[in-house]
Amino acid sequence: MKKTKKLVLTFALFLLVTIFIFTACRNNDNGDYTLKMSGLGISGYMLSWQSVNKAESYEIEISKGSTSFDSANIDEVATTTQTSLSLAHLTLGEYVVRVRAVSTARHIVNSEWAYINYSVGSAGLTFSVSLTLFGYIASLGGADDSQPIVIPAFHNGVNVTGVAGFENSDLPEITLPSGLLHIADNTFSNCLSLTEIVIPVSVTYIGGSAFAYWTVAQTIYFDGRSEAYQNWNSAWANLTSATIVWLG
């Protein structure tokens, strides 16, 4: 009787171990270990991320022309075993970059895509951090003011929320990004080579005399607005004779 009982217990133990091993293998076959991306960021023009355990390589896809990724409009695809990639070759414009960790191992599932926005603006612009605007303020700095200027929507992966310091320049053209919030006092004062400027609807503040000394031959277009916004400085149009067009 004792021998029979011992055999039954041994068999039960064997059965439990078998079930455990089978279940573990089955879980692995269904993707028991999933790779996880982290630390995606941009410094200057270098894209980087943290090394992912068990990843064999990393896939990078780049979409241009929007602040949201367009999987039907992928401009560039790359694969690397490194944890960084130079974006220095990208031309002027707005980009969304996504990265994922991949593995060909049977029991490992590729990570989900990690996304980050990137913009290429005109060379030489200066950027300063604004804690009150939760982003960067772009200024002319050492940019060539005889050429058209493009203000990027992002710098180092952070929104460009303000512009300042373009007064008395010879700018022939300037493009402001969607998402811009703040135009500082005197920003475009005496910019007499500009024939027009489009102010994004996102702008919630325009400082005093921002367009001072503009002539009637110059036009300010206000995208998505039918009148001056309440939080603009009441003196935003001081000393300007510019033609104002409301596009709201």
C-alpha positions in Angstrom: 0.0 0.0 0.0 2.8 2.4 0.9 4.6 1.5 -2.3 1.6 2.2 -4.3 1.1 5.6 -2.6 4.7 6.5 -3.2 4.3 5.7 -6.9 1.2 7.8 -7.1 3.0 10.8 -5.5 6.0 10.3 -7.8 3.7 10.2 -10.9 1.8 13.3 -9.7 5.1 15.2 -9.2 6.3 14.2 -12.6 3.0 15.3 -14.1 3.2 18.7 -12.4 6.8 19.2 -13.7 5.7 18.2 -17.2 2.8 20.7 -17.2 5.1 23.5 -15.9 7.7 22.9 -18.6 5.0 22.7 -21.3 3.3 25.9 -20.1 6.6 27.8 -20.0 7.5 26.7 -23.5 4.1 27.6 -24.7 4.3 31.1 -23.1 7.7 31.6 -24.8 6.2 30.6 -28.2 3.5 33.2 -27.7 6.1 36.0 -27.0 6.9 35.7 -23.4 9.7 38.3 -23.6 8.9 41.6 -25.3 11.7 44.2 -26.0 11.1 47.6 -24.5 12.5 50.9 -25.9 13.5 53.8 -23.6 15.5 56.9 -23.5 14.8 58.2 -27.0 16.1 61.7 -27.4 17.8 64.2 -29.7 20.8 66.4 -28.9 21.8 68.7 -31.7 21.4 66.4 -34.7 22.2 63.2 -32.9 19.3 60.8 -32.3 20.0 58.4 -29.4 18.3 55.8 -27.1 19.2 53.4 -24.4 20.5 50.0 -25.2 17.8 47.3 -25.1 18.6 44.0 -23.5 18.4 41.1 -25.9 17.9 43.4 -29.0 19.9 42.4 -32.0 19.4 45.7 -33.9 17.3 48.8 -34.1 15.0 49.9 -37.0 14.5 53.6 -37.7 11.9 55.1 -39.9 11.6 58.8 -40.8 8.5 60.6 -42.1 8.7 64.2 -43.4 6.1 67.0 -43.7 4.0 66.7 -40.6 4.2 66.6 -36.8 2.5 63.2 -36.7 3.9 60.0 -38.3 2.6 59.1 -41.7 3.2 55.4 -42.3 2.1 55.9 -45.9 4.8 58.5 -46.4 8.1 57.1 -45.1 11.1 59.0 -46.4 13.9 57.0 -45.0 14.5 53.6 -43.4 17.6 52.6 -41.5 18.9 49.6 -39.4 21.7 49.8 -37.0 23.3 47.9 -34.1 24.3 51.1 -32.5 22.3 53.2 -30.1 22.5 56.5 -32.0 22.0 57.9 -35.5 23.0 61.1 -37.1 20.2 63.3 -38.6 22.6 65.9 -40.0 21.8 64.9 -43.6 18.1 65.9 -43.3 17.0 69.0 -45.1 14.7 71.9 -44.0 11.4 70.7 -42.7 9.4 68.9 -40.1 10.0 65.2 -39.3 8.7 62.5 -37.1 11.3 59.7 -36.3 10.4 56.4 -34.8 12.7 53.6 -33.5 12.1 50.1 -32.3 14.3 47.3 -31.0 14.2 44.1 -33.0 15.3 40.5 -32.6 15.0 37.4 -34.8 15.0 35.0 -31.8 12.0 32.7 -31.7 10.9 33.7 -28.2 11.4 37.4 -28.3 8.9 40.0 -29.6 10.0 43.3 -31.2 9.4 46.4 -29.1 6.7 48.9 -29.9 7.7 52.0 -31.8 9.1 55.0 -29.9 8.4 58.4 -31.5 10.1 61.8 -31.4 9.6 65.0 -33.4 12.5 66.7 -35.2 12.8 69.9 -37.2 15.5 71.3 -39.4 15.5 75.1 -39.4 17.9 77.6 -40.9 21.5 77.3 -39.9 22.9 79.8 -37.4 19.7 80.4 -35.4 20.1 80.9 -31.7 17.9 79.0 -29.2 17.3 79.9 -25.6 15.3 78.0 -23.0 12.1 79.7 -21.7 10.7 78.1 -18.5 7.5 80.3 -18.8 6.9 79.2 -22.4 7.9 75.6 -21.8 10.1 75.5 -24.8 12.8 77.3 -26.8 12.8 80.9 -28.1 14.4 81.2 -31.5 16.4 84.3 -32.4 18.3 85.4 -35.6 21.7 84.8 -34.0 24.3 84.1 -36.7 21.8 83.1 -39.4 22.2 84.7 -42.8 19.4 87.3 -43.0 19.9 87.8 -46.7 18.3 84.3 -47.2 14.8 83.0 -46.3 14.6 81.8 -42.7 12.7 78.8 -41.5 12.0 78.6 -37.8 11.8 74.9 -36.7 8.9 73.6 -34.7 11.3 71.7 -32.4 14.9 72.0 -31.2 16.5 69.1 -29.5 13.1 67.4 -29.5 11.5 70.3 -27.5 8.9 72.7 -28.9 10.0 76.1 -30.2 7.4 78.3 -28.6 8.7 81.8 -29.1 10.6 84.1 -31.5 12.6 87.3 -30.7 15.4 89.3 -32.0 14.9 89.7 -35.7 14.5 93.5 -35.7 16.4 95.6 -38.2 17.3 92.6 -40.3 17.2 92.2 -44.1 15.1 89.1 -44.1 13.4 88.5 -47.5 11.2 85.8 -46.1 10.5 84.0 -42.8 8.4 80.9 -42.0 7.0 80.5 -38.5 6.0 77.0 -37.2 2.6 75.8 -36.2 2.6 75.6 -32.4 4.4 79.0 -31.9 2.9 80.8 -28.9 4.9 84.0 -28.4 6.3 86.9 -30.5 8.3 89.2 -28.3 8.3 93.0 -28.3 9.9 94.6 -31.4 10.6 91.2 -32.9 10.1 92.2 -36.6 10.5 95.9 -36.1 12.1 97.6 -39.1 12.2 94.4 -41.2 11.5 96.3 -44.4 12.7 93.6 -46.8 9.9 91.3 -45.7 7.0 91.6 -48.1 4.7 89.4 -45.9 4.5 87.2 -42.9 1.9 84.6 -41.8 1.2 84.4 -38.1 0.0 80.9 -37.0 -3.3 80.7 -35.2 -1.4 79.1 -32.2 0.2 82.5 -31.3 -1.4 83.7 -28.0 0.9 86.7 -27.4 2.4 89.4 -29.7 4.5 92.1 -28.0 4.4 95.8 -28.4 5.7 97.3 -31.7 6.3 93.8 -33.1 6.0 95.2 -36.6 7.0 98.8 -36.1 7.9 100.8 -39.3 6.3 98.3 -41.7 4.8 100.0 -44.7 1.5 99.6 -46.5 3.3 97.4 -49.1 4.0 94.8 -46.5 1.3 92.4 -45.4 0.6 90.5 -42.1 -1.6 87.5 -42.5 -3.3 86.1 -39.4 -4.1 82.5 -40.0 -7.4 81.3 -38.4 -8.2 84.7 -36.8 -10.9 87.3 -37.5 -9.6 89.9 -35.0 -6.8 90.6 -32.6 -6.5 88.1 -29.8 -7.3 89.4 -26.3 -3.9 88.5 -24.8 -1.9 90.2 -27.4 -0.1 93.4 -26.2 -2.5 96.3 -27.0 0.4 98.0 -28.6 1.3 95.1 -30.9 0.5 97.2 -34.1 2.2 100.3 -32.8 4.1 102.3 -35.5 3.0 100.0 -38.3 1.3 100.9 -41.6 1.3 97.3 -42.8 -1.7 95.8 -44.5 -3.4 93.4 -42.1 -5.4 90.4 -43.4 -7.5 88.3 -41.1 -7.9 84.7 -42.4 -10.4 83.5 -39.8 
